[in-house]
Amino acid sequence: MAQKVPNLAGMAHLPRRIAAALAAALLAALAAWLAGDVAGRRARAGVAISVAADARLRQALLASELERFALLPVALADDVDVLDALAGRTGAAARLDGKLSALARETGASAIYLIGANGRAIAANNAGTASSFVGQDYRFRRYYRDARQSGRGRQFALGTVSGRPGLYLARRTRDRGVVVVKLEFDRIEQAWRAAGGETFVTDRDGIIRVTSRPAWRFAATRALSAERAAAAQIDSGVRALGPSPIRRAADGTIRLDGTAGPVSLAVTPPDQNGWRVQFALPLAATVRPIVRVAQIGGALTMLALLTLGWAWRTRARRRAERTGALETAVSERTAALRREIEERAAAEAQAAELREGLRQANRLAALGQITASVAHETAQPVAAIRTYAANGERLLDRGEIDEVRCNLRAIARLTERIGTVTAELRGFARKGSGTIQPVPLAMVVDGARLILKERLQPITLTVPAIPADLSVIAGRVRLEQVLVNLLQNAMEALEGRVDPRIDLLLNSDADTVQLIVRDNGPGIAREIADRIFTPFATSRPTGLGLGLVIAQDIMTDLGGTLRLLAPDGAGAAFAITLRRAQ
């Protein structure tokens, strides 16, 4: 039987095939590494931009929450029940307890209480409970001392009774009392945790106050002197400040305690109180999948180029596999893009709602500043009505009917004046309807002057003759808000001047109407003028830096413009340009 001879020629090709396979594997690995490196760099840059945008949005939402509660102690400072309780009138403290309890439920405030002149709480929303604040001595609290000294106070600390952290907002009242509102951030922190990533807020000293990680609260993110650290501990009501959760590795990456791998960290500019929002997102969750996909794609591409010499059947099979992988990648990317578009649309809708909330907060803040003007404006007519009524009674007794009619007509005129002022303020407090229609410009100017009448008295205000038929395309309440904002800024710039003056100038043509607000104050510094319409840009220590941003946003919605004019002598000038109603 013939013996089978081995195929020595085929065996000779085995080492060559092994070498070719090893070379293909090395080239594929090199291509995968290069593709992954490029994709990783691009992905990290994209993540950094996204993280910075998310941090700014979180800061805007936090500022909106703080603005909402900042108005509450201001409104309570002149409340009748508050003043009666401070005066020790019978039953006043009990009535105030019920009012504060209802306000706390409606606004979501953690605590609202009134401190008397002796430093002890005399009314609170939790009066009658085991943890009542009534009778507690708060003279050791910084917010109480600041409010007694300067009129307002602010402090983030642990509660002495509840032991819960929160922000205390204090406001001085008449009769040396202090109204205090405590704001806790549980709802915001829970929303941050649900949104993913790590979010925390630091103060001027770098101490964490609000955070999605409660264990990080009262941790110092930077080194403090022993004296400053001790003062911060006492002020916060904690035994010791925690260690910083932020770690910087030798390769320049940033890591957070309890988070695997490096993170992308964004820090917003400080607000007027020195608070910064910091947002971190793990890079592994976003960059690593992109790098892996890029590496796989690079390796597959290189292997495809090396297998072009293979047999047609093998080439067809590999092509089918590659096509399937690409289709899967495209489907996944399409789904990811669809989710990103939906999330962006939701974020834009939320941002639009936030802008409207900021506009309303701006109007309410303006109303808070002019409360004294309203009281002064209505006090004189009310006193005159009382006098006319008393005189009318005596005239009736004497039978002087004509004189009584004169008194009644005078009373009617005075009530009309009070009604005009209060109606204007009610309209100004409402949210804008969004309706754009022809509005008489003279009505808008008169409305803004009526709102600010008391504050404008020491200032020389020149107003041009505005034709009664001159109308612009706008919304009356929103346009009044812009004009009130500009006049208030001008009045604040004129504080301390011996010759304060504000000029309203009118320019119009067939298509547009321009109203210029000019003052003779110190003007606007160049470094502020270049970014005057960006959020939180202000030259005033107490300014929020949002008024002009909101005003410009309103003008854009109305189809007009608001711009800062080039300086022409002393002072500053802003131009409102609107479409003329035909």
C-alpha positions in Angstrom: 0.0 0.0 0.0 1.4 3.4 -1.0 2.4 5.6 1.9 0.9 9.3 2.0 3.7 11.9 1.6 3.3 15.2 3.6 2.9 18.5 1.7 6.2 20.0 2.5 5.7 23.0 0.2 2.5 24.1 2.2 4.3 23.6 5.5 7.1 25.9 4.3 4.6 28.8 4.1 3.5 28.5 7.7 6.2 30.9 9.2 5.5 33.5 6.6 1.7 33.4 7.3 2.4 33.7 11.1 4.7 36.7 10.5 2.1 38.4 8.2 -0.6 37.8 10.9 1.6 39.3 13.6 2.4 42.4 11.4 -1.3 42.9 10.7 -2.0 42.7 14.4 0.7 45.3 15.2 -0.5 47.7 12.5 -4.1 47.3 13.8 -3.0 48.0 17.3 -1.1 51.1 16.2 -4.1 52.4 14.3 -6.4 51.8 17.2 -4.1 53.7 19.6 -3.8 56.7 17.2 -7.6 56.8 16.6 -8.3 56.5 20.4 -5.8 59.3 21.2 -7.4 61.8 18.7 -11.0 60.8 19.8 -10.0 61.1 23.5 -8.7 64.7 23.0 -11.8 65.8 21.1 -14.1 64.1 23.6 -12.5 65.7 26.6 -12.8 69.1 25.0 -16.4 68.5 24.3 -17.1 67.3 27.8 -15.4 70.4 29.3 -17.7 72.7 27.2 -20.8 70.8 28.3 -19.8 70.7 32.0 -19.1 74.5 32.0 -22.6 75.2 30.4 -24.2 72.9 33.0 -22.4 74.7 35.8 -23.7 78.1 34.6 -27.2 76.8 34.4 -27.0 75.5 38.0 -25.7 78.8 39.2 -28.6 80.6 37.5 -31.2 78.3 39.1 -29.5 78.8 42.5 -29.6 82.6 42.1 -33.3 82.4 41.2 -34.0 80.4 44.4 -32.1 82.9 46.5 -33.8 85.9 44.9 -37.2 84.4 45.6 -36.5 84.1 49.3 -34.6 87.4 49.6 -37.8 89.4 49.2 -39.6 87.6 52.1 -37.8 89.3 55.1 -38.1 92.7 53.3 -41.9 92.3 53.0 -42.2 91.1 56.6 -40.1 94.0 58.1 -43.1 96.4 57.8 -45.9 93.9 58.5 -48.5 95.2 60.9 -48.5 92.0 63.0 -44.7 92.1 63.3 -44.8 95.7 64.5 -47.7 94.9 66.9 -45.7 91.9 68.3 -42.6 94.0 68.9 -44.8 96.6 70.7 -46.1 93.9 73.0 -49.8 94.3 72.1 -52.1 91.6 73.4 -52.6 88.6 71.2 -50.2 90.0 68.5 -47.5 87.3 69.0 -50.1 84.5 68.6 -51.5 86.0 65.4 -48.0 86.4 64.1 -47.1 82.7 64.9 -50.0 81.6 62.7 -49.1 84.0 59.9 -45.4 82.8 59.9 -46.5 79.2 59.9 -48.7 79.7 56.8 -45.9 81.6 55.0 -43.4 78.9 55.7 -45.8 76.3 54.2 -46.6 78.4 51.1 -43.0 79.5 50.3 -41.1 76.4 51.4 -39.0 78.3 53.9 -37.5 76.1 56.6 -38.0 78.6 59.4 -39.4 82.1 59.8 -39.1 83.9 63.2 -39.0 87.4 64.8 -36.3 88.4 67.3 -37.1 91.2 69.7 -34.9 94.1 70.8 -33.4 91.9 73.7 -32.1 89.3 71.2 -34.7 86.6 72.0 -37.3 85.2 69.6 -40.8 86.4 70.3 -42.7 84.6 67.4 -41.9 81.7 65.1 -43.5 79.4 62.5 -42.9 76.5 64.9 -44.3 78.1 68.0 -45.9 75.6 70.4 -43.8 72.7 69.2 -41.0 70.9 71.1 -38.4 72.5 68.9 -39.9 76.0 69.1 -37.6 79.0 68.6 -39.6 81.3 70.9 -37.5 82.4 73.8 -34.2 81.4 72.3 -31.4 83.9 72.6 -29.8 84.8 69.2 -27.5 87.6 70.2 -24.5 85.3 69.4 -25.6 84.9 65.8 -23.7 87.0 63.2 -26.7 87.5 61.0 -28.5 89.1 64.0 -25.7 91.5 64.8 -25.2 92.5 61.1 -29.0 93.2 60.7 -29.0 95.3 63.9 -26.0 97.3 62.6 -26.5 97.6 58.9 -30.1 96.7 58.3 -29.6 93.2 56.8 -27.7 90.0 57.6 -26.7 86.8 55.9 -25.1 83.6 57.4 -24.8 79.9 56.4 -24.7 77.7 59.5 -26.1 74.8 61.4 -29.4 75.5 63.3 -28.9 75.7 67.0 -32.3 73.9 67.6 -32.7 71.7 64.5 -29.0 71.0 63.9 -29.8 71.3 60.1 -27.6 73.4 57.8 -29.2 76.4 56.0 -28.8 80.0 54.9 -30.2 82.6 57.3 -31.5 85.9 55.7 -32.2 88.7 58.3 -33.8 92.1 58.0 -34.1 94.9 60.6 -37.5 96.2 61.5 -38.7 99.3 63.3 -38.6 99.1 67.1 -35.1 97.3 66.9 -36.6 93.9 65.9 -35.1 91.5 63.3 -37.0 89.2 60.9 -35.2 86.0 60.0 -35.9 83.5 57.2 -34.0 80.3 57.0 -33.6 78.6 53.6 -32.5 74.9 53.3 -31.4 73.5 50.0 -32.6 69.8 50.3 -34.7 70.1 47.1 -31.9 71.6 45.0 -29.4 69.1 46.3 -31.7 66.2 45.5 -32.3 67.5 42.0 -28.5 67.8 41.5 -28.0 64.2 42.7 -30.7 63.0 40.3 -29.1 64.9 37.3 -25.8 63.1 37.8 -22.3 64.3 38.3 -21.1 66.1 41.5 -22.3 69.7 42.3 -21.2 71.8 45.2 -21.2 75.5 46.1 -18.2 77.2 47.8 -18.1 80.6 49.6 -15.4 83.2 49.5 -13.1 81.1 51.8 -13.6 78.0 49.6 -15.8 76.2 52.2 -18.5 74.0 50.7 -22.0 75.1 51.7 -24.5 73.5 49.3 -23.7 70.1 47.8 -25.0 67.0 46.2 -22.7 65.1 48.5 -23.8 65.9 52.1 -20.6 64.4 53.5 -18.6 67.2 51.8 -20.5 70.0 53.5 -18.3 72.4 55.6 -15.2 71.0 53.9 -12.4 73.6 53.0 -11.4 73.2 49.4 -8.3 75.3 49.9 -5.8 75.9 52.7 -6.9 78.5 55.4 -4.9 80.1 58.2 -5.5 78.8 61.7 -7.3 82.0 62.7 -9.6 82.0 59.6 -10.4 78.3 59.9 -11.3 78.8 63.6 -13.5 81.8 62.7 -15.2 79.8 60.0 -15.9 76.9 62.4 -17.5 79.2 65.0 -19.5 81.0 62.3 -20.8 77.8 60.8 -21.5 76.1 64.1 -19.3 73.0 63.4 -16.5 71.5 65.5 -14.1 71.3 62.6 -13.9 71.9 58.8 -13.6 68.8 56.7 -10.7 68.0 54.3 -11.0 69.0 50.7 -12.6 66.3 48.5 -10.6 67.6 45.4 -7.3 65.9 44.5 -5.0 67.0 41.7 -2.8 64.2 40.4 0.7 64.5 39.1 -0.5 64.1 35.5 -2.7 67.3 35.9 -6.0 65.4 36.2 -8.5 66.2 38.9 -10.1 63.5 41.1 -12.9 63.7 43.7 -13.3 61.6 46.8 -15.6 58.7 46.1 -15.4 59.1 42.3 -13.5 56.6 40.3 -11.1 58.0 37.8 -10.5 61.7 36.7 -13.3 64.2 36.3 -13.9 67.3 34.3 -14.5 70.2 36.8 -16.0 73.6 35.9 -16.2 76.6 38.3 -18.5 79.6 37.7 -17.5 83.2 38.6 -18.5 84.3 42.1 -21.9 86.0 42.7 -22.3 89.2 44.7 -21.9 87.1 47.9 -18.8 85.3 46.7 -20.6 82.0 46.1 -19.3 79.8 43.3 -21.0 76.8 41.7 -18.6 73.9 40.9 -19.8 71.0 38.7 -17.8 67.8 38.0 -18.5 64.9 35.6 -16.5 61.7 35.5 -14.5 61.5 32.2 -14.6 57.7 32.2 -18.4 57.6 31.7 -18.2 59.9 28.6 -14.7 59.8 27.1 -13.9 56.1 27.5 -16.8 54.8 25.3 -15.9 57.3 22.6 -12.3 56.3 22.7 -13.2 52.6 22.6 -15.4 53.1 19.6 -12.7 55.1 17.8 -10.1 52.4 18.6 -12.3 49.6 17.3 -13.0 51.7 14.2 -9.3 52.3 13.6 -8.4 48.7 14.1 -11.2 47.5 11.8 -10.2 50.0 9.1 -6.6 48.8 9.2 -7.6 45.1 9.2 -9.8 45.9 6.2 -6.9 47.4 4.3 -4.7 44.4 5.0 -7.3 41.9 4.0 -7.8 43.3 0.5 -5.6 40.5 -0.9 -7.7 37.7 0.6 -10.0 35.6 -1.3 -13.3 37.0 -2.6 -15.3 34.8 -0.2 -13.3 36.0 2.9 -13.5 39.6 1.7 -17.3 39.4 1.3 -17.7 37.9 4.7 -15.6 40.6 6.4 -17.4 43.3 4.4 -20.7 42.0 5.8 -19.4 42.0 9.3 -18.0 45.5 9.0 -21.2 46.8 7.5 -23.2 45.3 10.4 -20.9 47.0 12.9 -21.1 50.3 11.2 -24.9 50.1 11.0 -25.1 49.4 14.7 -22.7 52.3 15.5 -24.8 54.6 13.3 -28.0 53.5 15.0 -26.5 54.1 18.4 -25.2 57.5 17.4 -28.5 58.5 15.9 -30.3 57.5 19.1 -27.7 59.4 21.2 -28.2 62.5 19.0 -31.9 62.3 19.3 -31.6 62.1 23.1 -29.2 65.1 23.1 -31.6 67.1 21.0 -34.5 66.4 23.3 -32.4 67.2 26.4 -31.2 70.5 24.7 -34.8 71.4 23.9 -35.9 70.8 27.5 -32.9 72.9 28.8 -33.9 75.7 26.4 -37.5 75.6 27.7 -36.2 75.6 31.3 -33.9 78.6 30.5 -36.8 80.5 28.9 -38.9 79.9 32.1 -35.9 81.0 34.2 -35.5 84.2 32.2 -39.2 85.1 32.7 -38.8 84.3 36.4 -35.8 86.6 36.6 -37.8 89.4 34.9 -40.6 89.0 37.4 -38.0 89.0 40.3 -36.5 92.2 38.9 -39.9 93.8 38.9 -40.7 92.7 42.4 -37.2 93.9 43.6 -38.0 97.3 42.1 -41.4 97.3 43.9 -39.6 96.6 47.2 -37.3 99.6 46.6 -40.3 102.0 45.9 -42.5 100.9 48.8 -41.5 104.0 50.7 -42.5 106.1 47.7 -46.0 104.6 47.7 -46.5 105.2 51.4 -45.4 108.9 51.0 -47.6 109.3 47.8 -50.7 108.0 49.5 -50.2 109.4 53.0 -50.8 113.1 51.9 -54.1 112.4 50.0 -55.4 110.2 52.9 -54.7 113.0 55.4 -56.4 115.6 53.1 -59.5 113.3 52.7 -59.8 113.0 56.4 -59.6 116.9 56.8 -62.2 117.5 54.0 -64.5 114.9 55.5 -64.3 116.6 59.0 -64.9 120.0 57.5 -67.8 118.7 55.4 -69.5 117.5 58.6 -69.2 120.9 60.2 -70.4 122.6 57.0 -73.5 120.3 56.9 -74.3 121.4 60.4 -74.2 125.0 59.3 -76.2 124.3 56.1 -73.5 125.4 53.7 -74.4 122.8 51.0 -72.3 124.4 48.2 -69.2 124.3 50.3 -69.9 120.6 51.2 -70.1 119.8 47.4 -66.7 121.5 46.9 -65.2 119.3 49.7 -66.8 116.1 48.1 -65.3 117.0 44.7 -61.9 117.5 46.3 -62.2 114.1 48.0 -63.1 112.4 44.7 -60.0 114.0 43.0 -57.7 112.7 45.9 -59.2 109.2 45.6 -58.5 109.2 41.9 -54.9 110.1 42.6 -54.5 107.2 45.0 -56.2 104.8 42.6 -53.9 105.9 39.8 -50.8 105.2 41.8 -52.0 101.8 43.2 -53.3 100.7 39.7 -49.9 101.5 38.1 -48.0 99.5 40.8 -50.4 96.5 40.4 -49.9 96.5 36.7 -46.2 96.7 37.1 -46.1 93.7 39.5 -47.9 91.4 37.1 -46.0 89.1 34.8 -45.8 90.3 31.2 -48.4 88.6 29.0 -46.1 88.5 26.0 -48.5 90.3 23.8 -46.9 92.9 21.5 -49.1 95.7 20.2 -49.2 99.4 19.7 -48.5 101.2 23.0 -48.5 105.0 23.4 -45.0 106.0 24.4 -46.2 108.9 26.5 -48.3 106.4 28.6 -45.1 104.3 29.3 -43.0 107.3 30.3 -45.8 108.7 32.6 -46.2 105.2 34.2 -42.5 105.0 34.9 -42.4 108.5 36.4 -45.4 107.7 38.6 -43.8 104.6 39.9 -40.5 106.4 40.8 -42.1 109.8 41.6 -40.9 110.0 45.2 -37.3 108.9 44.4 -37.1 111.4 41.5 -38.0 114.4 43.6 -34.5 115.5 44.5 -33.4 115.0 40.8 -33.9 117.4 37.9 -35.7 115.3 35.3 -36.3 116.7 31.8 -38.9 115.0 29.6 -39.4 115.9 26.0 -42.9 116.7 24.6 -44.1 113.3 23.4 -47.0 113.5 20.9 -50.2 111.8 22.1 -50.4 109.8 18.9 -46.8 108.5 19.0 -47.0 104.7 19.6 -44.5 101.9 19.5 -44.8 98.2 19.0 -44.2 96.8 22.5 -45.8 95.4 25.7 -46.5 98.2 28.2 -45.5 96.4 31.4 -42.3 95.0 29.9 -41.3 98.3 28.3 -42.0 100.1 31.6 -39.8 97.6 33.4 -36.9 98.5 31.0 -37.4 102.3 31.5 -37.7 101.9 35.3 -34.5 99.8 35.4 -32.6 102.5 33.4 -33.9 105.3 35.6 -33.1 103.5 38.8 -29.5 102.8 37.5 -29.2 106.5 36.7 -30.5 107.6 40.2 -28.1 105.2 42.0 -25.2 106.7 39.8 -26.2 110.2 40.9 -26.2 109.6 44.7 -24.0 112.1 46.4 -24.0 114.7 43.6 -25.0 118.3 44.3 -26.6 118.8 40.9 -28.2 115.4 39.9 -29.8 115.5 36.5 -31.5 113.0 34.2 -32.5 113.9 30.6 -34.9 111.9 28.4 -34.3 112.6 24.7 -36.6 111.6 21.9 -35.7 110.8 18.3 -38.1 109.4 15.8 -38.5 108.8 12.0 -41.1 107.0 9.8 -40.1 103.5 11.0 -38.4 103.7 14.4 -38.6 105.6 17.7 -35.5 106.1 19.9 -35.7 107.1 23.6 -32.4 108.0 25.3 -31.8 108.1 29.1 -28.8 110.2 30.0 -27.4 111.3 33.4 -24.6 113.5 34.6 -23.1 110.9 36.9 -19.6 109.5 36.9 -20.2 107.3 33.8 -19.4 103.7 33.3 -15.8 102.4 33.5 -14.3 101.0 30.3 -13.7 97.5 31.8 -17.4 97.3 32.8 -18.7 98.9 29.6 -17.3 96.2 27.4 -19.4 93.5 29.2 -22.2 95.6 30.6 -24.9 93.3 29.1 -23.4 90.1 30.3 -24.7 88.3 33.5 -23.3 89.4 36.9 -21.3 92.3 35.4 -21.7 95.3 37.7 -19.7 98.1 39.3 -21.9 98.4 42.4 -21.0 96.4 45.5 -24.6 95.5 46.1 -25.6 95.1 42.5 -26.6 91.6 41.1 -25.5 92.4 37.5 -28.8 91.1 36.0 -30.9 94.2 35.5 -29.4 95.3 32.1 -29.2 91.7 30.9 -33.0 91.2 31.6 -33.7 94.6 30.0 -31.8 93.8 26.9 -33.6 90.4 26.7 -37.0 92.1 27.0 -36.0 94.6 24.2 -35.0 91.6 21.9 -38.4 90.0 22.6 -40.1 93.3 21.6 -38.2 93.4 18.4 -36.1 96.4 19.5 -32.7 97.1 20.9 -31.0 98.4 24.1 -27.4 99.7 23.8 -24.9 101.8 25.7 -24.0 105.0 23.8 -20.4 106.1 23.5 -19.6 108.7 26.2 -20.2 112.3 25.2 -19.0 114.3 28.3 -19.9 113.3 31.8 -22.4 110.6 32.7 -23.8 107.6 30.9 -26.5 107.2 28.2 -28.6 104.2 27.1 -30.7 104.2 24.0 -34.0 102.3 23.6 -34.9 101.7 20.0 -38.4 100.4 19.0 -40.5 99.9 15.9 -43.0 102.7 15.3 -46.6 101.8 15.1 -48.1 102.9 11.8 
